[in-house]
């Protein structure tokens, strides 16, 4: 037991592991009398020059709050998050077991039935995570635990998302954040990531379980990333002929260079694995990943259409003090307590509408703050109807209506509805290109960039390429060739050209 206390509550005990981004400790929660795991992150160790530390802290706490809302038995429970001095900390439930990397090292290549059982369980976790929607971005054996009962847990959900931002994408040495051995080609090139990115990492992990090694290795990170981009993996059945042909087909599908050539979802991967899961027999002992399967542990049903419950706080018949409630919500927002602010704003809206009228300036202002807070909290599904109500409050040509439509399009994009988001962005683009209605010259370029990435996600690579090529010309003219915006467009064009080739 050390003398150090994190967050005035968690006393560090013994170190469990450390890496480039920080350390993991067992700790003692002095308030609730329980063991926990504490992950300490040093922003200065992963962030490039010019990073604003306070912004990184804000994003970190927000991302932890969003990921803590995902309820699945395959995820470690998040208890707390914040900052302590120069370090960010994440407090999780303490888990008995072994991480997948150590377990694999002890057992050599897995029996293929073990590998299928691990990946099927991971599909269950990813299916729930992607429905939020959240992308893990750093799925690898060190971020997976096997418990004594054979169940699999995923760690570090959301942490890579915070570190992989425009301001923190590169370390001081210029290396991309993440693990090159498990990094999808589009992630390596700095392009858009999505569920398909996690599926590629899942394929790398499956290959390692079956062969004992990752499919692409090298002496440098750049060398590994080059192999991800240009080399096919050695067929795993050439190394282990006993692996079923059907499993190799699934594996190669996951490792496709082009995201459009990978499976459509973790649910789809699970369904393909079902015939290969163990149906009978006894586990070989503890930490056997086939143990949970008499009937395979399927992912939860599709939750994409489930709307989170609305705040249940009833309006006060005694005419509640709306200004006081708004002030309280603002104070909570200043403290970064978004979830409580959301509850207050959502709860006060019905009372405000009853007092002032549904279409009053008071209600409009409240609804605007409510929608913005929901978006900041990652609750896009709840923000979308509020933004549509706000859009209807203004005439079709009003610039304020355009901005609410733009925010709604971002919600659609985050919720995995690319066709609807694309249609909205396309209809908004000519309105934003009118500089009399929109004084921000950078906004049309951002809309065009989003259009291009949505075209990519829908499989229309020629149209995406043409959109990006025209965008690059205009972006360099506006910002200059060395600005981060045209540089990102240039990277995406380069990667897209390699895929097309």
C-alpha positions as a Python dict, from the first residue, in 0.01 Angstrom:
ca = {
    (1, 'X'): (0, 0, 0),
    (2, 'X'): (141, 339, -102),
    (3, 'X'): (70, 670, 67),
    (4, 'X'): (-62, 830, -250),
    (5, 'X'): (-434, 907, -266),
    (6, 'X'): (-601, 988, -600),
    (7, 'X'): (-902, 1216, -612),
    (8, 'X'): (-901, 1246, -233),
    (9, 'X'): (-1049, 897, -219),
    (10, 'X'): (-853, 616, -389),
    (11, 'X'): (-537, 495, -218),
    (12, 'X'): (-296, 329, -462),
    (13, 'X'): (-178, -16, -359),
    (14, 'X'): (19, -214, -620),
    (15, 'X'): (96, -152, -984),
    (16, 'X'): (-62, -398, -1228),
    (17, 'X'): (92, -276, -1551),
    (18, 'X'): (212, 23, -1746),
    (19, 'X'): (244, 137, -2105),
    (20, 'X'): (301, 443, -2317),
    (21, 'X'): (-15, 617, -2199),
    (22, 'X'): (5, 549, -1826),
    (23, 'X'): (-22, 296, -1545),
    (24, 'X'): (-285, 66, -1397),
    (25, 'X'): (-295, 17, -1019),
    (26, 'X'): (-494, -182, -772),
    (27, 'X'): (-634, 67, -524),
    (28, 'X'): (-852, 97, -218),
    (29, 'X'): (-1170, 302, -223),
    (30, 'X'): (-1163, 458, 123),
    (31, 'X'): (-1521, 578, 103),
    (32, 'X'): (-1691, 250, 6),
    (33, 'X'): (-1441, 3, 150),
    (34, 'X'): (-1367, -192, -168),
    (35, 'X'): (-1087, -274, -406),
    (36, 'X'): (-1083, -98, -741),
    (37, 'X'): (-854, -60, -1040),
    (38, 'X'): (-723, 289, -1117),
    (39, 'X'): (-580, 384, -1456),
    (40, 'X'): (-355, 692, -1454),
    (41, 'X'): (-295, 874, -1782),
    (42, 'X'): (-33, 1140, -1848),
    (43, 'X'): (-154, 1378, -2123),
    (44, 'X'): (196, 1520, -2168),
    (45, 'X'): (324, 1171, -2258),
    (46, 'X'): (84, 1126, -2551),
    (47, 'X'): (-10, 1473, -2669),
    (48, 'X'): (173, 1663, -2939),
    (49, 'X'): (294, 2022, -2921),
    (50, 'X'): (21, 2282, -2871),
    (51, 'X'): (-225, 2053, -2697),
    (52, 'X'): (-455, 2233, -2456),
    (53, 'X'): (-446, 2021, -2142),
    (54, 'X'): (-777, 2150, -2011),
    (55, 'X'): (-956, 2052, -2332),
    (56, 'X'): (-808, 1704, -2308),
    (57, 'X'): (-930, 1673, -1950),
    (58, 'X'): (-1280, 1783, -2051),
    (59, 'X'): (-1294, 1533, -2336),
    (60, 'X'): (-1161, 1258, -2112),
    (61, 'X'): (-1430, 1303, -1847),
    (62, 'X'): (-1702, 1338, -2111),
    (63, 'X'): (-1592, 1021, -2291),
    (64, 'X'): (-1579, 827, -1964),
    (65, 'X'): (-1929, 950, -1882),
    (66, 'X'): (-2065, 836, -2218),
    (67, 'X'): (-1898, 495, -2205),
    (68, 'X'): (-2016, 440, -1847),
    (69, 'X'): (-2371, 446, -1981),
    (70, 'X'): (-2313, 128, -2184),
    (71, 'X'): (-2457, -159, -1982),
    (72, 'X'): (-2314, -494, -2085),
    (73, 'X'): (-2163, -778, -1880),
    (74, 'X'): (-1862, -782, -2112),
    (75, 'X'): (-1753, -433, -2007),
    (76, 'X'): (-1568, -341, -1689),
    (77, 'X'): (-1778, -115, -1468),
    (78, 'X'): (-1660, 248, -1461),
    (79, 'X'): (-1692, 398, -1111),
    (80, 'X'): (-1525, 736, -1142),
    (81, 'X'): (-1309, 959, -1362),
    (82, 'X'): (-1136, 1294, -1331),
    (83, 'X'): (-798, 1461, -1292),
    (84, 'X'): (-545, 1467, -1010),
    (85, 'X'): (-261, 1711, -1057),
    (86, 'X'): (-112, 1650, -1402),
    (87, 'X'): (-274, 1309, -1441),
    (88, 'X'): (-614, 1192, -1558),
    (89, 'X'): (-760, 897, -1370),
    (90, 'X'): (-1022, 636, -1447),
    (91, 'X'): (-1159, 414, -1167),
    (92, 'X'): (-1295, 73, -1266),
    (93, 'X'): (-1417, -238, -1093),
    (94, 'X'): (-1138, -471, -989),
    (95, 'X'): (-1143, -785, -1205),
    (96, 'X'): (-989, -1119, -1114),
    (97, 'X'): (-843, -1309, -1405),
    (98, 'X'): (-578, -1269, -1673),
    (99, 'X'): (-541, -1036, -1966),
    (100, 'X'): (-567, -1207, -2302),
    (101, 'X'): (-204, -1139, -2396),
    (102, 'X'): (-69, -1317, -2086),
    (103, 'X'): (-321, -1601, -2125),
    (104, 'X'): (-217, -1654, -2487),
    (105, 'X'): (150, -1652, -2390),
    (106, 'X'): (82, -1933, -2141),
    (107, 'X'): (-114, -2151, -2383),
    (108, 'X'): (61, -2085, -2714),
    (109, 'X'): (-175, -2073, -3011),
    (110, 'X'): (-528, -2130, -2883),
    (111, 'X'): (-729, -2435, -2976),
    (112, 'X'): (-947, -2294, -3252),
    (113, 'X'): (-1259, -2357, -3038),
    (114, 'X'): (-1111, -2126, -2771),
    (115, 'X'): (-1042, -1857, -3030),
    (116, 'X'): (-1398, -1875, -3162),
    (117, 'X'): (-1537, -1853, -2809),
    (118, 'X'): (-1333, -1541, -2727),
    (119, 'X'): (-1421, -1362, -3050),
    (120, 'X'): (-1791, -1451, -3022),
    (121, 'X'): (-1801, -1293, -2676),
    (122, 'X'): (-1621, -987, -2807),
    (123, 'X'): (-1885, -959, -3079),
    (124, 'X'): (-2146, -938, -2804),
    (125, 'X'): (-1959, -649, -2643),
    (126, 'X'): (-1894, -465, -2970),
    (127, 'X'): (-2255, -501, -3076),
    (128, 'X'): (-2368, -316, -2762),
    (129, 'X'): (-2090, -58, -2786),
    (130, 'X'): (-2147, 23, -3153),
    (131, 'X'): (-2520, 73, -3092),
    (132, 'X'): (-2449, 377, -2868),
    (133, 'X'): (-2255, 462, -3098),
    (134, 'X'): (-1900, 429, -2964),
    (135, 'X'): (-1589, 301, -3145),
    (136, 'X'): (-1326, 140, -2921),
    (137, 'X'): (-1030, 228, -3150),
    (138, 'X'): (-771, 23, -2958),
    (139, 'X'): (-899, -335, -2935),
    (140, 'X'): (-606, -568, -2859),
    (141, 'X'): (-525, -856, -2620),
    (142, 'X'): (-392, -620, -2349),
    (143, 'X'): (-735, -456, -2343),
    (144, 'X'): (-923, -787, -2297),
    (145, 'X'): (-953, -981, -1971),
    (146, 'X'): (-1054, -1346, -1919),
    (147, 'X'): (-1218, -1414, -1584),
    (148, 'X'): (-1199, -1748, -1399),
    (149, 'X'): (-1545, -1845, -1530),
    (150, 'X'): (-1423, -1801, -1889),
    (151, 'X'): (-1613, -1480, -1961),
    (152, 'X'): (-1439, -1203, -2149),
    (153, 'X'): (-1426, -837, -2047),
    (154, 'X'): (-1319, -540, -2260),
    (155, 'X'): (-1111, -260, -2105),
    (156, 'X'): (-1024, 100, -2200),
    (157, 'X'): (-1349, 175, -2379),
    (158, 'X'): (-1341, 540, -2487),
    (159, 'X'): (-985, 617, -2375),
    (160, 'X'): (-835, 592, -2725),
    (161, 'X'): (-1116, 814, -2856),
    (162, 'X'): (-996, 1094, -2628),
    (163, 'X'): (-631, 1053, -2719),
    (164, 'X'): (-696, 1024, -3096),
    (165, 'X'): (-809, 1382, -3161),
    (166, 'X'): (-694, 1646, -3404),
    (167, 'X'): (-473, 1794, -3131),
    (168, 'X'): (-343, 1469, -2986),
    (169, 'X'): (-326, 1233, -3281),
    (170, 'X'): (53, 1226, -3283),
    (171, 'X'): (298, 1176, -3003),
    (172, 'X'): (607, 1390, -2978),
    (173, 'X'): (786, 1135, -3194),
    (174, 'X'): (523, 1156, -3468),
    (175, 'X'): (379, 807, -3412),
    (176, 'X'): (2, 759, -3435),
    (177, 'X'): (-190, 697, -3112),
    (178, 'X'): (-298, 335, -3086),
    (179, 'X'): (-135, -1, -3141),
    (180, 'X'): (10, -35, -3494),
    (181, 'X'): (-13, -417, -3492),
    (182, 'X'): (-394, -394, -3457),
    (183, 'X'): (-460, -73, -3651),
    (184, 'X'): (-693, -74, -3951),
    (185, 'X'): (-564, 87, -4272),
    (186, 'X'): (-810, 378, -4255),
    (187, 'X'): (-711, 448, -3893),
    (188, 'X'): (-342, 435, -3980),
    (189, 'X'): (-399, 695, -4252),
    (190, 'X'): (-581, 929, -4013),
    (191, 'X'): (-917, 882, -4185),
    (192, 'X'): (-1263, 836, -4041),
    (193, 'X'): (-1309, 544, -3803),
    (194, 'X'): (-1624, 347, -3734),
    (195, 'X'): (-1745, 5, -3623),
    (196, 'X'): (-1561, -141, -3923),
    (197, 'X'): (-1234, -21, -3764),
    (198, 'X'): (-1298, -230, -3453),
    (199, 'X'): (-1389, -529, -3671),
    (200, 'X'): (-1048, -512, -3842),
    (201, 'X'): (-878, -512, -3500),
    (202, 'X'): (-1099, -807, -3405),
    (203, 'X'): (-966, -988, -3711),
    (204, 'X'): (-605, -919, -3609),
    (205, 'X'): (-682, -1048, -3261),
    (206, 'X'): (-843, -1366, -3400),
    (207, 'X'): (-543, -1425, -3626),
    (208, 'X'): (-308, -1392, -3327),
    (209, 'X'): (-513, -1636, -3118),
    (210, 'X'): (-503, -1894, -3397),
    (211, 'X'): (-140, -1853, -3506),
    (212, 'X'): (34, -1716, -3197),
    (213, 'X'): (145, -1404, -3387),
    (214, 'X'): (-12, -1094, -3535),
    (215, 'X'): (-51, -1105, -3915),
    (216, 'X'): (173, -803, -3975),
    (217, 'X'): (488, -742, -3771),
    (218, 'X'): (795, -528, -3827),
    (219, 'X'): (1087, -351, -3663),
    (220, 'X'): (922, -7, -3681),
    (221, 'X'): (568, 126, -3647),
    (222, 'X'): (579, 266, -4001),
    (223, 'X'): (689, -70, -4134),
    (224, 'X'): (396, -242, -3965),
    (225, 'X'): (148, 16, -4094),
    (226, 'X'): (287, -22, -4446),
    (227, 'X'): (218, -397, -4432),
    (228, 'X'): (-136, -334, -4309),
    (229, 'X'): (-192, -110, -4611),
    (230, 'X'): (-34, -318, -4885),
    (231, 'X'): (27, -683, -4787),
    (232, 'X'): (-221, -970, -4762),
    (233, 'X'): (-202, -1187, -4448),
    (234, 'X'): (-53, -1535, -4469),
    (235, 'X'): (-355, -1773, -4474),
    (236, 'X'): (-388, -1914, -4125),
    (237, 'X'): (-468, -2266, -4250),
    (238, 'X'): (-124, -2275, -4407),
    (239, 'X'): (11, -2247, -4051),
    (240, 'X'): (-258, -2461, -3883),
    (241, 'X'): (-443, -2693, -4122),
    (242, 'X'): (-687, -2804, -3849),
    (243, 'X'): (-851, -2458, -3845),
    (244, 'X'): (-1190, -2491, -4022),
    (245, 'X'): (-1213, -2339, -4367),
    (246, 'X'): (-1524, -2146, -4259),
    (247, 'X'): (-1328, -1979, -3979),
    (248, 'X'): (-1054, -1872, -4219),
    (249, 'X'): (-1317, -1717, -4448),
    (250, 'X'): (-1453, -1513, -4155),
    (251, 'X'): (-1100, -1410, -4059),
    (252, 'X'): (-1008, -1287, -4407),
    (253, 'X'): (-1339, -1103, -4427),
    (254, 'X'): (-1250, -914, -4108),
    (255, 'X'): (-900, -832, -4238),
    (256, 'X'): (-1017, -675, -4566),
    (257, 'X'): (-820, -359, -4648),
    (258, 'X'): (-1130, -172, -4761),
    (259, 'X'): (-1389, -112, -4484),
    (260, 'X'): (-1667, -178, -4735),
    (261, 'X'): (-1537, -534, -4782),
    (262, 'X'): (-1559, -621, -4411),
    (263, 'X'): (-1865, -761, -4233),
    (264, 'X'): (-2146, -514, -4182),
    (265, 'X'): (-2157, -544, -3802),
    (266, 'X'): (-2038, -738, -3499),
    (267, 'X'): (-2379, -908, -3499),
    (268, 'X'): (-2309, -1039, -3850),
    (269, 'X'): (-1972, -1178, -3737),
    (270, 'X'): (-2135, -1348, -3441),
    (271, 'X'): (-2396, -1515, -3660),
    (272, 'X'): (-2120, -1649, -3885),
    (273, 'X'): (-1938, -1792, -3581),
    (274, 'X'): (-2243, -1963, -3427),
    (275, 'X'): (-2199, -2295, -3617),
    (276, 'X'): (-1837, -2314, -3492),
    (277, 'X'): (-1912, -2253, -3123),
    (278, 'X'): (-1878, -2550, -2883),
    (279, 'X'): (-2209, -2726, -2827),
    (280, 'X'): (-2116, -2991, -2570),
    (281, 'X'): (-1836, -3122, -2350),
    (282, 'X'): (-1678, -3011, -2025),
    (283, 'X'): (-1451, -2708, -1976),
    (284, 'X'): (-1083, -2791, -1937),
    (285, 'X'): (-1053, -2580, -1623),
    (286, 'X'): (-1061, -2217, -1509),
    (287, 'X'): (-997, -1939, -1759),
    (288, 'X'): (-1140, -2160, -2035),
    (289, 'X'): (-1323, -1925, -2275),
    (290, 'X'): (-1551, -2208, -2394),
    (291, 'X'): (-1705, -2229, -2046),
    (292, 'X'): (-1983, -1973, -2103),
    (293, 'X'): (-2116, -2167, -2401),
    (294, 'X'): (-2381, -2428, -2360),
    (295, 'X'): (-2591, -2194, -2563),
    (296, 'X'): (-2363, -1926, -2711),
    (297, 'X'): (-2369, -1590, -2541),
    (298, 'X'): (-2534, -1396, -2821),
    (299, 'X'): (-2514, -1018, -2853),
    (300, 'X'): (-2810, -821, -2727),
    (301, 'X'): (-3088, -759, -2980),
    (302, 'X'): (-3046, -458, -3204),
    (303, 'X'): (-3079, -153, -2979),
    (304, 'X'): (-3042, 107, -3249),
    (305, 'X'): (-3411, 198, -3230),
    (306, 'X'): (-3430, 215, -2850),
    (307, 'X'): (-3468, 574, -2728),
    (308, 'X'): (-3320, 644, -2384),
    (309, 'X'): (-3580, 731, -2122),
    (310, 'X'): (-3670, 1096, -2096),
    (311, 'X'): (-3625, 1278, -1763),
    (312, 'X'): (-3903, 1174, -1529),
    (313, 'X'): (-3902, 1486, -1310),
    (314, 'X'): (-4267, 1609, -1317),
    (315, 'X'): (-4348, 1977, -1358),
    (316, 'X'): (-4408, 2152, -1027),
    (317, 'X'): (-4770, 2270, -1002),
    (318, 'X'): (-4650, 2559, -782),
    (319, 'X'): (-4492, 2732, -1084),
    (320, 'X'): (-4126, 2635, -1038),
    (321, 'X'): (-3857, 2901, -1043),
    (322, 'X'): (-3735, 2857, -1400),
    (323, 'X'): (-3454, 3118, -1381),
    (324, 'X'): (-3317, 2949, -1067),
    (325, 'X'): (-3327, 2608, -1239),
    (326, 'X'): (-3146, 2750, -1542),
    (327, 'X'): (-2879, 2905, -1318),
    (328, 'X'): (-2833, 2571, -1143),
    (329, 'X'): (-2796, 2394, -1479),
    (330, 'X'): (-2534, 2650, -1588),
    (331, 'X'): (-2338, 2598, -1268),
    (332, 'X'): (-2342, 2222, -1328),
    (333, 'X'): (-2224, 2275, -1683),
    (334, 'X'): (-1938, 2494, -1557),
    (335, 'X'): (-1838, 2202, -1332),
    (336, 'X'): (-1860, 1954, -1620),
    (337, 'X'): (-2161, 1772, -1467),
    (338, 'X'): (-2349, 1731, -1793),
    (339, 'X'): (-2582, 1448, -1694),
    (340, 'X'): (-2730, 1642, -1401),
    (341, 'X'): (-2766, 1953, -1620),
    (342, 'X'): (-2948, 1745, -1881),
    (343, 'X'): (-3195, 1622, -1620),
    (344, 'X'): (-3264, 1975, -1493),
    (345, 'X'): (-3309, 2127, -1839),
    (346, 'X'): (-3524, 1839, -1963),
    (347, 'X'): (-3732, 1843, -1648),
    (348, 'X'): (-3799, 2219, -1656),
    (349, 'X'): (-3901, 2235, -2024),
    (350, 'X'): (-4265, 2117, -1970),
    (351, 'X'): (-4316, 2371, -1691),
    (352, 'X'): (-4164, 2649, -1903),
    (353, 'X'): (-4393, 2558, -2194),
    (354, 'X'): (-4695, 2565, -1960),
    (355, 'X'): (-4601, 2908, -1823),
    (356, 'X'): (-4474, 3085, -2135),
    (357, 'X'): (-4609, 2887, -2429),
    (358, 'X'): (-4448, 2615, -2640),
    (359, 'X'): (-4319, 2863, -2899),
    (360, 'X'): (-4203, 3137, -2662),
    (361, 'X'): (-3846, 3276, -2667),
    (362, 'X'): (-3795, 3135, -2314),
    (363, 'X'): (-3878, 2779, -2421),
    (364, 'X'): (-3678, 2819, -2741),
    (365, 'X'): (-3370, 2926, -2544),
    (366, 'X'): (-3416, 2639, -2297),
    (367, 'X'): (-3457, 2386, -2575),
    (368, 'X'): (-3144, 2516, -2750),
    (369, 'X'): (-2938, 2472, -2433),
    (370, 'X'): (-3094, 2131, -2371),
    (371, 'X'): (-3010, 2008, -2722),
    (372, 'X'): (-2654, 2142, -2704),
    (373, 'X'): (-2598, 1976, -2367),
    (374, 'X'): (-2735, 1645, -2493),
    (375, 'X'): (-2490, 1659, -2785),
    (376, 'X'): (-2199, 1745, -2554),
    (377, 'X'): (-2298, 1445, -2340),
    (378, 'X'): (-2302, 1215, -2644),
    (379, 'X'): (-2680, 1161, -2624),
    (380, 'X'): (-2743, 1215, -2994),
    (381, 'X'): (-3061, 1011, -3006),
    (382, 'X'): (-3227, 1240, -2751),
    (383, 'X'): (-3082, 1558, -2906),
    (384, 'X'): (-3219, 1488, -3255),
    (385, 'X'): (-3593, 1549, -3188),
    (386, 'X'): (-3511, 1865, -2992),
    (387, 'X'): (-3308, 1999, -3285),
    (388, 'X'): (-3591, 1922, -3526),
    (389, 'X'): (-3836, 2110, -3305),
    (390, 'X'): (-3598, 2407, -3301),
    (391, 'X'): (-3565, 2393, -3680),
    (392, 'X'): (-3942, 2421, -3715),
    (393, 'X'): (-3942, 2736, -3497),
    (394, 'X'): (-3784, 2941, -3778),
    (395, 'X'): (-3874, 3012, -4140),
    (396, 'X'): (-3703, 2773, -4389),
    (397, 'X'): (-3451, 3036, -4504),
    (398, 'X'): (-3350, 3158, -4159),
    (399, 'X'): (-2977, 3105, -4082),
    (400, 'X'): (-3063, 2981, -3732),
    (401, 'X'): (-3275, 2707, -3889),
    (402, 'X'): (-2976, 2608, -4103),
    (403, 'X'): (-2752, 2566, -3798),
    (404, 'X'): (-3004, 2348, -3618),
    (405, 'X'): (-3035, 2134, -3932),
    (406, 'X'): (-2656, 2107, -3941),
    (407, 'X'): (-2649, 1988, -3580),
    (408, 'X'): (-2926, 1738, -3659),
    (409, 'X'): (-2722, 1607, -3953),
    (410, 'X'): (-2428, 1551, -3717),
    (411, 'X'): (-2658, 1353, -3488),
    (412, 'X'): (-2772, 1137, -3780),
    (413, 'X'): (-2407, 1079, -3874),
    (414, 'X'): (-2319, 975, -3518),
    (415, 'X'): (-2622, 746, -3499),
    (416, 'X'): (-2512, 544, -3804),
    (417, 'X'): (-2767, 683, -4054),
    (418, 'X'): (-2529, 790, -4333),
    (419, 'X'): (-2787, 819, -4612),
    (420, 'X'): (-3009, 1054, -4410),
    (421, 'X'): (-2709, 1259, -4292),
    (422, 'X'): (-2576, 1283, -4649),
    (423, 'X'): (-2909, 1412, -4780),
    (424, 'X'): (-2923, 1677, -4507),
    (425, 'X'): (-2566, 1795, -4566),
    (426, 'X'): (-2623, 1815, -4942),
    (427, 'X'): (-2935, 2026, -4899),
    (428, 'X'): (-2752, 2258, -4656),
    (429, 'X'): (-2436, 2306, -4864),
    (430, 'X'): (-2572, 2566, -5112),
    (431, 'X'): (-2722, 2759, -4820),
    (432, 'X'): (-2387, 2770, -4636),
    (433, 'X'): (-2202, 2866, -4955),
    (434, 'X'): (-2405, 3185, -4967),
    (435, 'X'): (-2173, 3414, -4769),
    (436, 'X'): (-2455, 3659, -4700),
    (437, 'X'): (-2642, 3392, -4503),
    (438, 'X'): (-2326, 3235, -4358),
    (439, 'X'): (-2028, 3451, -4263),
    (440, 'X'): (-1805, 3148, -4178),
    (441, 'X'): (-1603, 3055, -4491),
    (442, 'X'): (-1475, 2736, -4330),
    (443, 'X'): (-1818, 2583, -4270),
    (444, 'X'): (-1893, 2489, -4635),
    (445, 'X'): (-1556, 2313, -4651),
    (446, 'X'): (-1638, 2113, -4337),
    (447, 'X'): (-1976, 2017, -4482),
    (448, 'X'): (-1808, 1899, -4802),
    (449, 'X'): (-1558, 1695, -4599),
    (450, 'X'): (-1845, 1527, -4413),
    (451, 'X'): (-2021, 1458, -4743),
    (452, 'X'): (-1708, 1289, -4878),
    (453, 'X'): (-1668, 1067, -4570),
    (454, 'X'): (-2036, 968, -4584),
    (455, 'X'): (-1997, 877, -4952),
    (456, 'X'): (-1706, 655, -4848),
    (457, 'X'): (-1915, 487, -4580),
    (458, 'X'): (-2190, 423, -4838),
    (459, 'X'): (-1940, 264, -5077),
    (460, 'X'): (-1939, 536, -5346),
    (461, 'X'): (-1563, 573, -5365),
    (462, 'X'): (-1545, 750, -5706),
    (463, 'X'): (-1782, 1025, -5589),
    (464, 'X'): (-1593, 1053, -5259),
    (465, 'X'): (-1263, 1085, -5446),
    (466, 'X'): (-1397, 1359, -5675),
    (467, 'X'): (-1548, 1546, -5380),
    (468, 'X'): (-1222, 1532, -5186),
    (469, 'X'): (-1011, 1637, -5487),
    (470, 'X'): (-1219, 1952, -5539),
    (471, 'X'): (-1224, 2011, -5164),
    (472, 'X'): (-845, 1992, -5142),
    (473, 'X'): (-805, 2265, -5405),
    (474, 'X'): (-1044, 2501, -5225),
    (475, 'X'): (-908, 2420, -4879),
    (476, 'X'): (-549, 2493, -4982),
    (477, 'X'): (-665, 2822, -5137),
    (478, 'X'): (-844, 2924, -4815),
    (479, 'X'): (-609, 2787, -4547),
    (480, 'X'): (-280, 2727, -4724),
    (481, 'X'): (-123, 2386, -4802),
    (482, 'X'): (24, 2330, -4454),
    (483, 'X'): (-297, 2379, -4258),
    (484, 'X'): (-426, 2066, -4075),
    (485, 'X'): (-754, 2065, -4272),
    (486, 'X'): (-607, 2023, -4625),
    (487, 'X'): (-342, 1791, -4479),
    (488, 'X'): (-615, 1558, -4352),
    (489, 'X'): (-796, 1572, -4688),
    (490, 'X'): (-469, 1490, -4862),
    (491, 'X'): (-412, 1183, -4639),
    (492, 'X'): (-761, 1053, -4708),
    (493, 'X'): (-714, 1099, -5083),
    (494, 'X'): (-385, 913, -5068),
    (495, 'X'): (-538, 621, -4879),
    (496, 'X'): (-839, 615, -5110),
    (497, 'X'): (-614, 606, -5414),
    (498, 'X'): (-428, 305, -5270),
    (499, 'X'): (-754, 121, -5202),
    (500, 'X'): (-882, 192, -5551),
    (501, 'X'): (-554, 77, -5699),
}
